[in-house]
């Protein structure tokens, strides 16, 4: 399990910003957070919650649900069957939008107060929930974002009027953009 600091150190090693354009640690943290958000869209983290029945069809979304991000992976009802009894997503449940909120609607079941159902759903990743075998890929993605940012910094720089101390900002920008790809 990697921490945000571990990931930042790996990204700094890949980027090798010798000119010091990304000096502020917050620059790296901001970019790494953007990379984690992108990664989360492709490979979100799973979360599981048990919801107690109330003899109705509609239930509040589980704690941790992120509107516009989370989706249901499965609903198990009743809990404890071997093999597990999973409800069919198209026939047995839906996310229902009432005028005030979204709810899980069990179309064919109304669990009693003595029963629960299990909901597995997706949430965004955090640095500590990136699987170890994906950390390098995440670091490469974050490094690509950093290199794009460096390419933009150099693309916006103007050339010096003194030829002796001049840096070709256009070629620096192209170099960073090429590395980002």
N, C-alpha and C positions, 0 to 999 in steps of 0.2 A: 504494500500500500504506500503510495507516494503522497507527499504533502505538496502544497502549493509552492513552498520554498524549494523542495527537491526538484520540482518541475522547472521552476525559474532558473535554477542553477544549470540544469541540462540545456535549457533554451539559450541561456547566455553563452554556454560553450559552443553551441551550434552556430549562433549568429555571429559571434566574434566581432562585435562593434568596436573596433580599435579606435575609431574617431570619437567615441563617447557621445554619440547623438542620443542614445537611450540610457542616460545616466540614472535617471530617477527609477528606483525599484517599482514605483507605481505604474510606470510605462509598461513594464513587463507584466505586472499583475493584471492590468487592464487588458492587454493583448491575450494573455493566457486565459483569462475569463472568457473572452470572445471565442477562443478556440474550444474551450470546454463547452460553451453553449452550442457551437456548431456540431461538435462531437455528440452532444446529447440528443440532437435531432436525429442523428443516424443510429445511435446506440444508447437509448435512454436507460436509466436505472429502474429496476423493478422494485415495487413496494407492495406489501400485502397488509390488509386490514380486515378484521372481522367486524361485521355490523350486526347488531342485535335486532331481531325481528320486532315488529310492532303491529302485526296482523294487517298491514296494508301493503300496497304495491310500490309506494314511493318512499325513497330513503335519501337522506342527506349524503352528499359525496363524502368519501372517506377523508380523514385528516391527512394533509400532505398533498391533496389533489391540486394541481395547478391548472386553472382554466386556460384554455387555448393551447395547452401543451399535453396534459395527461390524457391517456386513453386506457380503456379497460383491456387487460390481457385475457383474463378469464374471471368468471364467477363460479364458485363451488357451492352447491347446495343440494342436499344437506352436507354439512361438514363431517368428515370422518369415514365416508364410504371408501372401501378398497375394492377396485380402483376408484379414484375420485369421480364424483358425479359433477360434470361441468355443464353449465347451462349454455345453450346455443346462442351465440351473440345476435343472430338475425331474428330468431323466433322467440327467445325467452327474456331478453332484457334490452334496454336502450337507455341512452342519456336523454332525459326529458327536460325541456325548457319550459318552466312555468313563467308567469309574468315577473316573478321576483328572483328566481334562482334555478339552477340546473339540479336535477336529481337523478338517481338511479331508479329506473322503473322496471320492476320485475313483472313481466306481462302475465305470466301464468302461475306465479307463486305469491303467497302472502304469509311469510314466516311468522309464526307465533312469537310472543314475547319470550318464550322459553327456548327459542331456536335462534341460530345465527347463520349468516352466510359469509363466505370469504371472498374478498375482492382483491385481485392482483391487478395493479395498474402501473403506469410509467410516471416517472418524475425526472427532472433534470439531474445530471451528474454533478458531483463536486469533485475536487481534486482527489479526495480520499476514496472515491468510489470508482475511479478509473481502474479497470482490471490491469494487473501488472503487465500482461502481454500486449496491452494497448498504449502503455505510457510512452514508448518511443514514437509511435505514430502520432500521438497527441503533441509531443514535443516538436516533431517535424512540422505539424500543422501550425503550431504557435510560432515556430521559427519562421515559417513562410509569411505569416502575418507581420512579424517584426521586420523581415527583409522588405516587404512591400512598403511598410512605413518608412524605412530608411530610404528606399528608392524615391518616395514622395518628398522626403526632406531634401534630398539632393536635387530633385527635379525643380524645386522651388528656390534653390540657392542661385544667386547671381554670380557671374564670374568676376574675379578681381580685376581692377584696372592696372595692377602692377603685375607684369608678366612673370617675374622671378618667383613670386609666392603663389602663383595661380594654380588652382586645382580644377581639373576638367570635371565639373559637376554633372555634365550630361553623361559622360561615360561612367561616372560613379553611380548615377541613377540607373543606367542600363545594367550595370554589373549587379546591383542589388535586386533589380527586377528579375534578372535572369536567375539569380540564386533562389529567389522566392518561388519561381516556377519549379 
